[in-house]
Structures are given as structure tokens and as C-alpha cells.
Amino acid sequence: MLMNLIFGGYLFSPVSSLTVELDKEAFYLLSILKYNNSINNITSSLEKYFNKKYKKNNIIKILHVFNKLNILYKYKHKPKPKPKQITRYSNIKFPGIKYLTAPESVHLLVTSRCNQNCPSCYANKNTNELPIKKIFKIIDELSELKVFQLAIGGGEPFLHNDIVDIIKYTRQKNIIPNITTNGSILSAELINKIKKYIGQLQISANDFYSINKAKFFGNLLLLKSGNIRFGINKQILTKYILFIQSIYNRVAKITFNMYWYE
């Protein structure tokens, strides 16, 4: 799926929940693959549209990058007697190319309940919670708008009694559900229930002095074994500087997508 914006746009893969920011040239390149799948035709279209020359090898390199990201796949035509075999790229592996004006992602606070007291947390901890019918209605509206992803948060979202059903319903409505959690409630049983539906799970580790280190790193191993994409939210504060490198070194061994927030 493609979203057209003034700087170029976004490409979103509902399969991998991957979002790629594109400049105008990359956006146009992907948008014409449905109609021009030979390198010669692609090069000609780019040169005509942007009024500049392009090297075919550079275009092929860009297509290889998209191919590695599983954004598109390539195939070869059966060689004819005379011409060389030409590598061609099919249209994107999504149900057509769609231009969307909806937000790429929407954040939804499903509960204000939390079982932690992180000093740097911005959320107001209380017992307020959205009922599941209200949440489903919101998800229905977002689905009609063709929103890509839903960032489910709190509070601690896994304290919501219906969180598994919320995750499943979000995916059912063709929206990728992602969750930010403190990880305290994660278990092998819970991960097994959500692994087919979740896009990515972010674990907060802002108050690294007080969190259970064994539980924290154990969660990462559970997520990896469940083949769930995950990352870590960590505030970079002066009192945490000494911990940063040691945290990174240990987590890097597990292999994950690192996100740092100041």
C-alpha cells in the first residue's frame, strides 16, 4: 500500500507491518511497477517524469533493496532465442497499489490501569478503561479509513481483560496491532495466543533501576522464540548513561530492532 505525501510518501506492508518512507523518485518508481516491469521501461518513465537521466544499474540496486525487504519479488521471463534474458519486477505483493490519505498509525489507550510506578511515565494511572464494544467501534471506524497500524497502549494494555480479543479483532479488520507494554505480565502462554496477530511489541525499560532484569531479558527471549518483532523503549537520561552500553551489548546478542527515545 502506498500513501502519497508532499515529500514522496510511505509504503506499508500489511504482511510484515513494515513502513518505509519514500522520496518522490522512490515513490514514483514503486507506483509505476504495476504498469512497467522491465528495466528499460522503468528507466524511460523515470527520465520522462523527472526530466533527468538515470543509470539502469542504480535503479536495479534500488529494486534489489525493496526485494530484500520483501516489498516486491522478481522473476525472469523465459529467454527468447535472440534477446538477452531480462530481469523483470512484478507489481507489489499487495492487493493492488492504493493511495491512502488516512494516518499511517493511530494510538489507542485501552486502559489507564498499570501495575508499575515508573517515575518518568507521562500517563495518569487510574482505573479508567475503555469497554470492548467501544474499542471495537473505534477499530471499525479506523478500518473504514484504511489506517495501517494501531498502537495499543495504556497504562499497561495487557491488564485489559479483553486484550487478546482486541488484538485479534484489529487484525481481522486488516489493521496491524502493535503494543507497548512494561512486560511484567508477558508469559509463554500469552505470547502463544497473540503471535499470529501482533505486528510488533515494544517493551518499556525506562526505570532500569527497579525492573526485574531476569524477567526483562527473559521476555526478549520469549518474543524471539515466538517469532514476534519487538523493540525497546528507553529514555536516555543522565542517571542511565552508565547502563546504556551494557544494556545494548546484552540485548544485541538476542537480535532485535532497537529504538531509543529521549
C-alpha positions as CSV (number, residue, x, y, z in Angstrom):
1,M,0.0,0.0,0.0
2,L,1.2,3.5,-0.9
3,M,0.4,6.8,0.8
4,N,1.1,9.9,-1.3
5,L,2.5,12.9,0.5
6,I,4.2,16.1,-0.4
7,F,7.8,14.8,0.1
8,G,7.0,11.5,-1.7
9,G,5.1,9.1,0.6
10,Y,5.0,6.0,2.7
11,L,4.9,2.4,1.7
12,F,3.3,-0.1,4.1
13,S,3.4,-3.9,4.1
14,P,0.5,-5.4,5.9
15,V,2.4,-8.7,5.8
16,S,5.5,-7.6,7.7
17,S,4.0,-4.4,9.2
18,L,7.0,-2.6,7.7
19,T,6.7,1.1,6.9
20,V,9.2,2.7,4.6
21,E,9.5,6.5,4.0
22,L,10.0,7.2,0.3
23,D,11.2,10.3,-1.5
24,K,9.4,11.4,-4.7
25,E,11.6,9.3,-7.0
26,A,11.3,6.1,-5.0
27,F,7.5,6.6,-4.6
28,Y,7.1,7.1,-8.3
29,L,9.3,4.1,-9.1
30,L,7.0,1.8,-7.0
31,S,3.9,3.4,-8.3
32,I,4.8,2.5,-11.9
33,L,5.8,-1.1,-11.3
34,K,2.3,-2.3,-11.9
35,Y,2.4,-0.9,-15.5
36,N,6.1,-1.0,-16.4
37,N,8.0,-4.1,-15.2
38,S,11.1,-4.0,-17.5
39,I,14.2,-2.1,-16.5
40,N,14.1,-0.2,-19.8
41,N,10.5,0.9,-19.4
42,I,11.1,1.9,-15.8
43,T,14.1,3.9,-16.7
44,S,12.3,5.6,-19.5
45,S,9.3,6.5,-17.3
46,L,11.5,8.0,-14.6
47,E,13.5,10.0,-17.1
48,K,10.4,11.4,-18.7
49,Y,8.6,12.2,-15.4
50,F,11.6,13.9,-13.6
51,N,13.3,15.2,-16.8
52,K,16.7,13.8,-15.8
53,K,18.9,10.8,-16.7
54,Y,19.1,7.7,-14.6
55,K,21.6,4.8,-14.7
56,K,19.9,1.4,-15.0
57,N,22.3,-0.2,-12.6
58,N,21.3,2.3,-9.9
59,I,17.6,1.5,-10.4
60,I,18.3,-2.2,-10.2
61,K,20.1,-1.7,-6.9
62,I,17.1,0.1,-5.5
63,L,14.8,-2.7,-6.7
64,H,17.1,-5.2,-5.0
65,V,16.8,-3.3,-1.7
66,F,13.0,-3.4,-2.0
67,N,13.3,-7.1,-2.8
68,K,15.3,-7.8,0.3
69,L,12.6,-6.0,2.3
70,N,10.0,-8.4,0.8
71,I,8.2,-5.4,-0.7
72,L,8.3,-6.9,-4.2
73,Y,9.5,-10.0,-5.8
74,K,11.4,-10.5,-9.1
75,Y,11.0,-13.1,-11.8
76,K,12.7,-13.8,-15.1
77,H,11.0,-14.1,-18.4
78,K,11.7,-17.2,-20.4
79,P,14.6,-16.3,-22.7
80,K,13.8,-15.9,-26.4
81,P,16.3,-17.1,-29.0
82,K,17.9,-13.7,-29.7
83,P,17.5,-11.1,-26.9
84,K,19.2,-11.4,-23.5
85,Q,17.3,-12.6,-20.5
86,I,15.8,-9.6,-18.8
87,T,15.1,-9.4,-15.1
88,R,11.7,-8.0,-14.5
89,Y,9.9,-6.9,-11.4
90,S,6.3,-7.7,-10.9
91,N,3.8,-5.4,-9.1
92,I,4.0,-5.1,-5.4
93,K,2.8,-8.1,-3.4
94,F,-0.2,-6.3,-2.0
95,P,-3.8,-6.3,-3.4
96,G,-3.0,-3.6,-5.9
97,I,-1.5,-0.2,-5.3
98,K,-3.7,2.1,-3.2
99,Y,-3.2,5.7,-2.4
100,L,-4.3,6.5,1.1
101,T,-5.0,9.7,2.9
102,A,-5.6,8.1,6.3
103,P,-3.0,8.3,9.2
104,E,-0.3,5.6,8.9
105,S,-0.7,4.8,12.6
106,V,-3.2,5.6,15.3
107,H,-2.5,5.4,19.1
108,L,-5.3,4.0,21.3
109,L,-5.2,4.0,25.1
110,V,-7.3,1.0,26.1
111,T,-6.8,1.2,29.8
112,S,-5.2,3.6,32.4
113,R,-4.6,0.7,34.8
114,C,-1.0,-0.1,35.5
115,N,0.9,-2.3,37.8
116,Q,4.1,-0.3,37.8
117,N,5.1,3.2,39.1
118,C,7.8,4.4,36.7
119,P,8.8,7.9,37.8
120,S,9.2,9.2,34.2
121,C,5.8,7.9,33.0
122,Y,3.6,10.6,31.4
123,A,0.3,8.6,31.8
124,N,-2.2,9.2,34.5
125,K,-2.6,6.0,36.4
126,N,-6.2,5.3,37.4
127,T,-8.9,2.7,36.9
128,N,-10.4,4.1,33.7
129,E,-10.8,1.6,30.9
130,L,-12.5,1.6,27.5
131,P,-15.1,-1.2,27.2
132,I,-14.6,-3.7,24.4
133,K,-17.7,-2.6,22.5
134,K,-16.3,1.0,22.3
135,I,-12.9,-0.3,21.3
136,F,-14.4,-2.4,18.5
137,K,-16.4,0.6,17.2
138,I,-13.2,2.6,17.1
139,I,-11.4,-0.1,15.2
140,D,-14.3,-0.4,12.8
141,E,-14.0,3.4,12.1
142,L,-10.2,3.1,11.6
143,S,-10.6,0.2,9.3
144,E,-13.1,2.2,7.1
145,L,-10.5,5.0,6.9
146,K,-7.8,2.4,5.9
147,V,-5.5,3.1,8.7
148,F,-2.3,0.9,8.5
149,Q,-1.4,0.2,12.2
150,L,-3.0,0.6,15.6
151,A,-0.6,1.3,18.5
152,I,-2.3,-0.1,21.6
153,G,-1.1,1.3,24.9
154,G,-2.1,2.3,28.4
155,G,-1.5,2.1,31.3
156,E,-0.5,-1.5,30.9
157,P,-2.6,-2.8,28.0
158,F,-2.3,-6.4,29.0
159,L,-4.2,-5.6,32.1
160,H,-7.3,-5.1,30.0
161,N,-9.3,-8.3,30.3
162,D,-10.2,-8.4,26.6
163,I,-6.8,-7.5,25.2
164,V,-6.4,-10.8,23.3
165,D,-9.7,-10.3,21.6
166,I,-8.8,-6.7,20.8
167,I,-5.6,-7.8,19.1
168,K,-7.4,-10.4,17.1
169,Y,-10.3,-8.1,16.1
170,T,-7.8,-5.4,15.0
171,R,-6.0,-7.9,12.7
172,Q,-9.4,-9.2,11.4
173,K,-10.2,-5.6,10.3
174,N,-6.9,-5.5,8.3
175,I,-5.1,-3.3,10.7
176,I,-1.7,-4.3,12.2
177,P,-2.0,-4.3,16.0
178,N,1.2,-3.2,17.9
179,I,1.5,-3.0,21.6
180,T,3.7,-1.1,24.1
181,T,4.0,-2.9,27.4
182,N,6.1,-2.9,30.6
183,G,6.5,-6.7,30.0
184,S,5.5,-7.7,33.6
185,I,2.6,-9.8,32.5
186,L,4.2,-11.4,29.5
187,S,4.3,-15.2,29.5
188,A,4.8,-18.1,27.1
189,E,1.1,-18.8,27.2
190,L,0.1,-15.2,26.4
191,I,2.7,-14.9,23.6
192,N,1.4,-18.1,22.0
193,K,-2.1,-16.5,22.0
194,I,-1.1,-13.3,20.2
195,K,1.9,-14.3,18.0
196,K,-0.3,-14.9,14.9
197,Y,-1.9,-11.5,15.1
198,I,0.6,-9.0,16.6
199,G,2.7,-6.8,14.4
200,Q,5.3,-5.6,16.8
201,L,5.7,-5.4,20.6
202,Q,7.6,-2.6,22.3
203,I,8.8,-3.2,25.9
204,S,9.4,-0.1,28.0
205,A,12.6,-0.2,30.1
206,N,12.7,3.4,31.3
207,D,13.1,2.8,35.0
208,F,16.0,0.3,34.6
209,Y,17.0,0.5,38.3
210,S,13.8,-1.1,39.5
211,I,12.7,-3.5,36.8
212,N,13.3,-7.2,37.1
213,K,16.3,-7.8,34.9
214,A,15.8,-11.5,34.6
215,K,12.2,-11.0,33.6
216,F,13.1,-8.3,31.2
217,F,15.7,-10.3,29.2
218,G,13.6,-13.4,29.6
219,N,10.8,-11.6,27.8
220,L,13.0,-10.8,24.9
221,L,14.0,-14.5,24.5
222,L,10.3,-15.5,24.7
223,L,9.4,-13.0,22.0
224,K,12.3,-14.1,19.8
225,S,11.2,-17.8,20.2
226,G,7.7,-16.8,19.3
227,N,9.0,-15.0,16.2
228,I,7.4,-11.7,17.3
229,R,9.0,-8.5,16.1
230,F,10.0,-6.4,19.1
231,G,11.9,-3.4,20.3
232,I,12.8,-1.5,23.5
233,N,11.7,2.0,24.6
234,K,14.4,3.5,26.7
235,Q,14.7,7.1,27.9
236,I,18.3,8.4,27.7
237,L,18.7,10.2,31.0
238,T,22.0,11.2,32.8
239,K,21.5,8.7,35.5
240,Y,21.1,5.9,32.9
241,I,24.2,6.7,30.9
242,L,26.4,4.1,32.6
243,F,23.8,1.4,31.8
244,I,23.3,2.2,28.1
245,Q,26.2,0.3,26.7
246,S,25.8,-2.8,28.9
247,I,22.0,-2.9,28.0
248,Y,22.8,-2.6,24.3
249,N,25.5,-5.3,24.4
250,R,23.3,-7.8,26.1
251,V,20.2,-7.2,24.1
252,A,22.2,-7.1,20.8
253,K,23.0,-10.7,21.3
254,I,19.3,-11.6,21.2
255,T,18.9,-9.6,17.9
256,F,16.1,-7.1,17.8
257,N,15.1,-3.7,16.4
258,M,16.5,-1.0,18.8
259,Y,14.5,2.2,19.2
260,W,15.8,4.9,21.5
261,Y,13.7,7.8,22.7
262,E,15.0,10.8,24.5
